Amino acid sequence: MATLRDIRNKITAVKKTQQITKAMNMVSAAKLRGAQQRMEGFRPYAQAFSMMLGNMAGRVEPDSHPFFQKTEPVTKVGLVLMTGDRGLCGSFNVNLINTAVKFMREKEAAGIEVSLVCVGRKGRDFFRRRKTEMAAQYVDVWNKFDFSNAVVVARDIMSSFLSGDVQEVHLIHASFINMAIQRPRMVQLLPIQQAEAEEAQAASTMEYLFEPPMEQFLEFLLPKYINVLVYHGFLENSASEHAARMTAMDNAQSNCKEMITQLTLVMNKARQAAITKELMDIVGGAEALKG
């Protein structure tokens, strides 16, 4: 049985851990407010951009721009995986990595090679330990990321697609549902799917007049559309990571509190047992003297 000193040391250690988790919870909550505001402010723009592009793209032929053209057969696809740079956020990074692993296994089973691009240290480290070749990697982008970081990532994947290195490009990022739920989401960046464009066109009754012609306008607009999709993934992933970490630290804080209560009960029982033992020794000694 553990001694009273050992139990007191455990209680002290758990209290220190509780202080750390409380501080991390408060830091994550502060960062989440800013990330959530940026994400919610950008969502309407991204949705309006997608609707406008769909309304235009549904009226052009697939061969009007390389971003609409599908290459058959597909022998290599690009995958952009967004994870966090740090842990202590529950199953956030694990869910994203598992989604990517499942996608890669499905493609490899179909005889399709996957070119991996990791945004975030956790995903990079996971695939590096497994000796998986990565086409590119971006770390330390979440604390001070801005639109230029998304442009760098988008430019690299657009170059790979236009050069023919990959025939498809997919993006995996976390989707912020609420404070307790963040789900992995997969988006096909390239080629732009005509089916979605036609659906967006059917849902919209807005007409557009273009100067210069539509094809030239798409040449200018489509790269910006890919930039917007990637940046939207950045914002969603950042807000989801902070929410997951805040929830994980709140649960850890509750677990510390419960552990302190249990250890306190064990300490009180051990102390009571020690007192009872000493009293029995004193009574026994007194009885021996009487005899």
C-alpha positions as a Markdown table, in Angstrom:
| # | Residue | x | y | z |
|---|---|---|---|---|
| 1 | Met | 0.0 | 0.0 | 0.0 |
| 2 | Ala | 1.3 | 3.5 | -0.9 |
| 3 | Thr | 2.5 | 5.6 | 2.0 |
| 4 | Leu | 0.9 | 9.0 | 2.9 |
| 5 | Arg | 3.9 | 10.8 | 1.5 |
| 6 | Asp | 3.5 | 9.0 | -1.9 |
| 7 | Ile | -0.2 | 9.9 | -2.0 |
| 8 | Arg | 0.4 | 13.5 | -1.1 |
| 9 | Asn | 3.0 | 13.7 | -3.9 |
| 10 | Lys | 0.5 | 12.3 | -6.4 |
| 11 | Ile | -2.1 | 14.8 | -5.4 |
| 12 | Thr | 0.4 | 17.7 | -5.8 |
| 13 | Ala | 1.4 | 16.4 | -9.2 |
| 14 | Val | -2.2 | 16.1 | -10.4 |
| 15 | Lys | -3.0 | 19.6 | -9.1 |
| 16 | Lys | -0.1 | 21.0 | -11.1 |
| 17 | Thr | -1.4 | 19.1 | -14.2 |
| 18 | Gln | -4.8 | 20.6 | -13.5 |
| 19 | Gln | -3.3 | 24.1 | -13.5 |
| 20 | Ile | -1.6 | 23.5 | -16.9 |
| 21 | Thr | -4.8 | 22.1 | -18.5 |
| 22 | Lys | -6.8 | 25.1 | -17.2 |
| 23 | Ala | -4.3 | 27.5 | -18.7 |
| 24 | Met | -4.3 | 25.7 | -22.1 |
| 25 | Asn | -8.1 | 25.7 | -22.0 |
| 26 | Met | -8.1 | 29.4 | -21.6 |
| 27 | Val | -5.5 | 30.0 | -24.3 |
| 28 | Ser | -7.4 | 27.8 | -26.8 |
| 29 | Ala | -10.7 | 29.6 | -26.0 |
| 30 | Ala | -9.0 | 32.9 | -26.7 |
| 31 | Lys | -7.6 | 31.7 | -30.0 |
| 32 | Leu | -10.8 | 30.0 | -30.9 |
| 33 | Arg | -12.7 | 33.3 | -30.8 |
| 34 | Gly | -10.5 | 34.9 | -33.4 |
| 35 | Ala | -10.3 | 31.8 | -35.6 |
| 36 | Gln | -14.1 | 31.4 | -35.4 |
| 37 | Gln | -14.7 | 35.0 | -36.4 |
| 38 | Arg | -12.4 | 34.7 | -39.4 |
| 39 | Met | -14.1 | 31.5 | -40.5 |
| 40 | Glu | -17.6 | 32.7 | -40.1 |
| 41 | Gly | -16.7 | 36.0 | -41.8 |
| 42 | Phe | -15.2 | 34.1 | -44.8 |
| 43 | Arg | -17.9 | 31.4 | -45.2 |
| 44 | Pro | -20.5 | 33.7 | -47.0 |
| 45 | Tyr | -17.8 | 34.9 | -49.4 |
| 46 | Ala | -16.7 | 31.3 | -50.2 |
| 47 | Gln | -20.3 | 30.2 | -50.7 |
| 48 | Ala | -21.2 | 33.1 | -52.9 |
| 49 | Phe | -18.0 | 32.6 | -54.9 |
| 50 | Ser | -18.8 | 28.9 | -55.4 |
| 51 | Met | -22.4 | 29.8 | -56.5 |
| 52 | Met | -21.2 | 32.4 | -59.0 |
| 53 | Leu | -18.6 | 30.1 | -60.4 |
| 54 | Gly | -21.1 | 27.3 | -60.7 |
| 55 | Asn | -23.5 | 29.5 | -62.5 |
| 56 | Met | -20.8 | 30.5 | -65.0 |
| 57 | Ala | -19.1 | 27.1 | -65.4 |
| 58 | Gly | -22.3 | 25.3 | -66.2 |
| 59 | Arg | -22.6 | 27.3 | -69.4 |
| 60 | Val | -19.2 | 26.6 | -70.8 |
| 61 | Glu | -17.8 | 23.4 | -72.4 |
| 62 | Pro | -15.3 | 21.3 | -70.4 |
| 63 | Asp | -12.5 | 22.0 | -72.9 |
| 64 | Ser | -12.8 | 25.7 | -72.4 |
| 65 | His | -10.3 | 25.6 | -69.5 |
| 66 | Pro | -7.8 | 22.9 | -68.3 |
| 67 | Phe | -9.3 | 23.0 | -64.8 |
| 68 | Phe | -12.5 | 21.4 | -66.2 |
| 69 | Gln | -10.8 | 18.7 | -68.2 |
| 70 | Lys | -10.8 | 15.1 | -67.0 |
| 71 | Thr | -7.9 | 12.9 | -68.0 |
| 72 | Glu | -8.5 | 9.2 | -68.5 |
| 73 | Pro | -7.2 | 6.9 | -67.3 |
| 74 | Val | -6.3 | 8.4 | -63.9 |
| 75 | Thr | -2.9 | 7.1 | -62.8 |
| 76 | Lys | -1.9 | 9.6 | -60.2 |
| 77 | Val | -3.8 | 11.9 | -57.8 |
| 78 | Gly | -2.7 | 14.6 | -55.5 |
| 79 | Leu | -3.9 | 14.7 | -51.9 |
| 80 | Val | -3.5 | 17.8 | -49.7 |
| 81 | Leu | -3.8 | 16.8 | -46.0 |
| 82 | Met | -4.3 | 19.5 | -43.3 |
| 83 | Thr | -3.6 | 18.7 | -39.7 |
| 84 | Gly | -2.4 | 20.6 | -36.7 |
| 85 | Asp | 1.2 | 21.5 | -35.7 |
| 86 | Arg | 0.6 | 20.4 | -32.1 |
| 87 | Gly | -1.2 | 17.7 | -30.2 |
| 88 | Leu | -3.3 | 17.7 | -27.0 |
| 89 | Cys | -6.5 | 18.1 | -29.0 |
| 90 | Gly | -8.2 | 14.8 | -28.6 |
| 91 | Ser | -8.8 | 12.8 | -31.8 |
| 92 | Phe | -8.6 | 15.8 | -34.1 |
| 93 | Asn | -5.4 | 14.9 | -35.9 |
| 94 | Val | -6.0 | 11.2 | -35.7 |
| 95 | Asn | -9.4 | 11.5 | -37.5 |
| 96 | Leu | -7.8 | 13.6 | -40.3 |
| 97 | Ile | -4.9 | 11.2 | -40.7 |
| 98 | Asn | -7.1 | 8.1 | -40.7 |
| 99 | Thr | -9.3 | 9.7 | -43.5 |
| 100 | Ala | -6.1 | 10.3 | -45.6 |
| 101 | Val | -4.8 | 6.8 | -45.0 |
| 102 | Lys | -8.2 | 5.3 | -46.0 |
| 103 | Phe | -8.2 | 7.4 | -49.2 |
| 104 | Met | -4.6 | 6.4 | -50.0 |
| 105 | Arg | -5.3 | 2.7 | -49.5 |
| 106 | Glu | -8.4 | 2.8 | -51.7 |
| 107 | Lys | -6.5 | 4.5 | -54.5 |
| 108 | Glu | -3.5 | 2.2 | -54.2 |
| 109 | Ala | -5.9 | -0.8 | -54.3 |
| 110 | Ala | -7.2 | 0.6 | -57.6 |
| 111 | Gly | -3.6 | 0.9 | -59.0 |
| 112 | Ile | -3.5 | 4.7 | -58.6 |
| 113 | Glu | -0.5 | 6.5 | -57.2 |
| 114 | Val | -1.1 | 9.2 | -54.6 |
| 115 | Ser | 1.1 | 12.3 | -54.4 |
| 116 | Leu | 0.9 | 13.6 | -50.8 |
| 117 | Val | 1.1 | 17.2 | -49.6 |
| 118 | Cys | 1.1 | 17.7 | -45.8 |
| 119 | Val | 0.0 | 21.0 | -44.3 |
| 120 | Gly | 0.7 | 20.7 | -40.5 |
| 121 | Arg | 3.4 | 19.1 | -38.5 |
| 122 | Lys | 1.4 | 16.1 | -37.1 |
| 123 | Gly | 0.5 | 14.8 | -40.5 |
| 124 | Arg | 4.0 | 15.3 | -41.8 |
| 125 | Asp | 5.5 | 13.5 | -38.8 |
| 126 | Phe | 3.0 | 10.6 | -39.1 |
| 127 | Phe | 3.9 | 9.9 | -42.8 |
| 128 | Arg | 7.6 | 10.6 | -42.3 |
| 129 | Arg | 7.8 | 7.8 | -39.6 |
| 130 | Arg | 6.2 | 5.4 | -42.1 |
| 131 | Lys | 8.7 | 6.4 | -44.9 |
| 132 | Thr | 5.9 | 7.8 | -47.1 |
| 133 | Glu | 7.2 | 10.0 | -49.8 |
| 134 | Met | 5.7 | 13.5 | -49.8 |
| 135 | Ala | 5.6 | 15.9 | -52.7 |
| 136 | Ala | 5.6 | 18.9 | -50.4 |
| 137 | Gln | 5.2 | 19.8 | -46.7 |
| 138 | Tyr | 4.2 | 23.0 | -44.9 |
| 139 | Val | 4.6 | 23.4 | -41.1 |
| 140 | Asp | 4.3 | 26.3 | -38.7 |
| 141 | Val | 1.6 | 27.9 | -40.7 |
| 142 | Trp | -1.3 | 28.0 | -38.2 |
| 143 | Asn | -0.2 | 30.6 | -35.7 |
| 144 | Lys | 0.5 | 33.4 | -38.3 |
| 145 | Phe | -1.2 | 32.0 | -41.4 |
| 146 | Asp | -2.8 | 34.4 | -43.9 |
| 147 | Phe | -4.1 | 34.2 | -47.4 |
| 148 | Ser | -0.6 | 34.2 | -48.9 |
| 149 | Asn | 0.0 | 30.8 | -47.3 |
| 150 | Ala | -3.0 | 29.4 | -49.0 |
| 151 | Val | -1.9 | 30.9 | -52.3 |
| 152 | Val | 1.5 | 29.1 | -52.0 |
| 153 | Val | -0.2 | 25.8 | -51.4 |
| 154 | Ala | -2.7 | 26.3 | -54.2 |
| 155 | Arg | -0.1 | 27.4 | -56.7 |
| 156 | Asp | 1.9 | 24.3 | -56.2 |
| 157 | Ile | -1.1 | 21.9 | -56.7 |
| 158 | Met | -2.3 | 23.9 | -59.7 |
| 159 | Ser | 1.2 | 23.6 | -61.3 |
| 160 | Ser | 1.2 | 19.9 | -60.7 |
| 161 | Phe | -2.2 | 19.5 | -62.3 |
| 162 | Leu | -1.4 | 21.7 | -65.3 |
| 163 | Ser | 1.9 | 19.9 | -65.9 |
| 164 | Gly | 0.1 | 16.5 | -65.9 |
| 165 | Asp | 2.0 | 15.2 | -62.9 |
| 166 | Val | -1.4 | 14.5 | -61.3 |
| 167 | Gln | -4.8 | 14.0 | -62.9 |
| 168 | Glu | -6.9 | 14.9 | -59.8 |
| 169 | Val | -6.3 | 16.9 | -56.6 |
| 170 | His | -8.2 | 16.3 | -53.4 |
| 171 | Leu | -8.2 | 18.3 | -50.1 |
| 172 | Ile | -8.8 | 16.9 | -46.6 |
| 173 | His | -9.5 | 19.4 | -43.8 |
| 174 | Ala | -11.6 | 19.5 | -40.7 |
| 175 | Ser | -15.1 | 21.0 | -41.0 |
| 176 | Phe | -16.2 | 23.1 | -38.0 |
| 177 | Ile | -19.7 | 22.0 | -37.1 |
| 178 | Asn | -19.9 | 23.3 | -33.5 |
| 179 | Met | -17.8 | 23.5 | -30.4 |
| 180 | Ala | -18.0 | 19.7 | -29.8 |
| 181 | Ile | -18.1 | 18.3 | -33.3 |
| 182 | Gln | -15.4 | 18.7 | -36.0 |
| 183 | Arg | -15.5 | 16.2 | -38.8 |
| 184 | Pro | -13.0 | 15.5 | -41.6 |
| 185 | Arg | -14.1 | 16.8 | -45.0 |
| 186 | Met | -12.8 | 15.8 | -48.4 |
| 187 | Val | -13.1 | 18.3 | -51.3 |
| 188 | Gln | -12.1 | 17.7 | -54.9 |
| 189 | Leu | -10.2 | 20.7 | -56.0 |
| 190 | Leu | -9.3 | 19.7 | -59.5 |
| 191 | Pro | -10.7 | 19.1 | -62.0 |
| 192 | Ile | -13.7 | 21.2 | -61.2 |
| 193 | Gln | -16.7 | 18.9 | -61.3 |
| 194 | Gln | -19.2 | 20.0 | -64.0 |
| 195 | Ala | -22.0 | 18.2 | -62.1 |
| 196 | Glu | -21.7 | 20.6 | -59.2 |
| 197 | Ala | -21.5 | 23.5 | -61.5 |
| 198 | Glu | -24.7 | 22.5 | -63.2 |
| 199 | Glu | -26.5 | 22.1 | -59.9 |
| 200 | Ala | -25.3 | 25.5 | -58.8 |
| 201 | Gln | -26.5 | 26.9 | -62.1 |
| 202 | Ala | -29.9 | 25.3 | -61.7 |
| 203 | Ala | -30.3 | 26.7 | -58.2 |
| 204 | Ser | -29.5 | 30.2 | -59.4 |
| 205 | Thr | -31.5 | 32.4 | -61.7 |
| 206 | Met | -28.9 | 35.2 | -61.9 |
| 207 | Glu | -27.6 | 36.2 | -65.3 |
| 208 | Tyr | -24.1 | 37.6 | -65.9 |
| 209 | Leu | -22.7 | 39.8 | -68.6 |
| 210 | Phe | -19.0 | 39.5 | -69.2 |
| 211 | Glu | -16.4 | 41.8 | -70.7 |
| 212 | Pro | -14.0 | 40.3 | -71.8 |
| 213 | Pro | -15.6 | 37.0 | -73.0 |
| 214 | Met | -16.4 | 34.3 | -70.5 |
| 215 | Glu | -13.4 | 32.1 | -71.4 |
| 216 | Gln | -10.9 | 34.8 | -70.7 |
| 217 | Phe | -12.7 | 35.7 | -67.6 |
| 218 | Leu | -12.5 | 32.1 | -66.3 |
| 219 | Glu | -8.8 | 32.1 | -67.1 |
| 220 | Phe | -8.4 | 34.9 | -64.5 |
| 221 | Leu | -11.1 | 33.6 | -62.1 |
| 222 | Leu | -10.5 | 29.9 | -61.7 |
| 223 | Pro | -7.0 | 30.1 | -60.0 |
| 224 | Lys | -8.5 | 32.5 | -57.5 |
| 225 | Tyr | -11.3 | 30.1 | -56.9 |
| 226 | Ile | -8.8 | 27.3 | -56.0 |
| 227 | Asn | -7.1 | 29.8 | -53.7 |
| 228 | Val | -10.4 | 30.5 | -52.0 |
| 229 | Leu | -11.1 | 26.8 | -51.5 |
| 230 | Val | -7.7 | 26.2 | -50.0 |
| 231 | Tyr | -7.9 | 29.3 | -47.7 |
| 232 | His | -11.4 | 28.2 | -46.6 |
| 233 | Gly | -9.9 | 24.9 | -45.6 |
| 234 | Phe | -7.2 | 26.8 | -43.6 |
| 235 | Leu | -9.8 | 28.7 | -41.7 |
| 236 | Glu | -12.1 | 25.7 | -41.0 |
| 237 | Asn | -9.1 | 23.6 | -39.9 |
| 238 | Ser | -7.7 | 26.3 | -37.6 |
| 239 | Ala | -11.1 | 26.9 | -35.8 |
| 240 | Ser | -11.7 | 23.1 | -35.5 |
| 241 | Glu | -8.2 | 22.5 | -34.0 |
| 242 | His | -8.7 | 25.2 | -31.3 |
| 243 | Ala | -12.2 | 23.9 | -30.5 |
| 244 | Ala | -10.9 | 20.3 | -30.2 |
| 245 | Arg | -8.1 | 21.4 | -28.0 |
| 246 | Met | -10.3 | 23.5 | -25.7 |
| 247 | Thr | -12.7 | 20.5 | -25.4 |
| 248 | Ala | -9.9 | 18.1 | -24.7 |
| 249 | Met | -8.3 | 20.4 | -22.0 |
| 250 | Asp | -11.7 | 20.8 | -20.4 |
| 251 | Asn | -12.2 | 17.0 | -20.2 |
| 252 | Ala | -8.6 | 16.7 | -18.8 |
| 253 | Gln | -9.4 | 19.3 | -16.2 |
| 254 | Ser | -12.5 | 17.4 | -15.1 |
| 255 | Asn | -10.5 | 14.2 | -15.0 |
| 256 | Cys | -7.9 | 15.8 | -12.8 |
| 257 | Lys | -10.6 | 17.0 | -10.4 |
| 258 | Glu | -12.0 | 13.5 | -10.2 |
| 259 | Met | -8.6 | 12.0 | -9.6 |
| 260 | Ile | -7.8 | 14.5 | -6.8 |
| 261 | Thr | -11.1 | 13.5 | -5.1 |
| 262 | Gln | -10.3 | 9.8 | -5.3 |
| 263 | Leu | -6.7 | 10.3 | -4.1 |
| 264 | Thr | -7.9 | 12.4 | -1.2 |
| 265 | Leu | -10.2 | 9.6 | -0.1 |
| 266 | Val | -7.4 | 7.1 | -0.4 |
| 267 | Met | -5.1 | 9.4 | 1.7 |
| 268 | Asn | -7.8 | 9.8 | 4.4 |
| 269 | Lys | -8.2 | 6.1 | 4.6 |
| 270 | Ala | -4.5 | 5.5 | 4.8 |
| 271 | Arg | -4.2 | 8.2 | 7.5 |
| 272 | Gln | -7.1 | 6.7 | 9.5 |
| 273 | Ala | -5.5 | 3.3 | 9.2 |
| 274 | Ala | -2.2 | 4.6 | 10.5 |
| 275 | Ile | -3.9 | 6.4 | 13.4 |
| 276 | Thr | -5.8 | 3.2 | 14.3 |
| 277 | Lys | -2.6 | 1.2 | 14.2 |
| 278 | Glu | -0.9 | 3.6 | 16.5 |
| 279 | Leu | -3.8 | 3.5 | 18.9 |
| 280 | Met | -3.8 | -0.3 | 18.9 |
| 281 | Asp | -0.1 | -0.2 | 19.7 |
| 282 | Ile | -0.6 | 2.2 | 22.6 |
| 283 | Val | -3.5 | 0.2 | 24.0 |
| 284 | Gly | -1.5 | -3.1 | 23.6 |
| 285 | Gly | 1.4 | -1.5 | 25.4 |
| 286 | Ala | -0.8 | -0.3 | 28.3 |
| 287 | Glu | -2.4 | -3.7 | 28.7 |
| 288 | Ala | 1.1 | -5.3 | 28.7 |
| 289 | Leu | 2.2 | -3.0 | 31.5 |
| 290 | Lys | -0.9 | -3.8 | 33.6 |
| 291 | Gly | -0.2 | -7.5 | 33.2 |
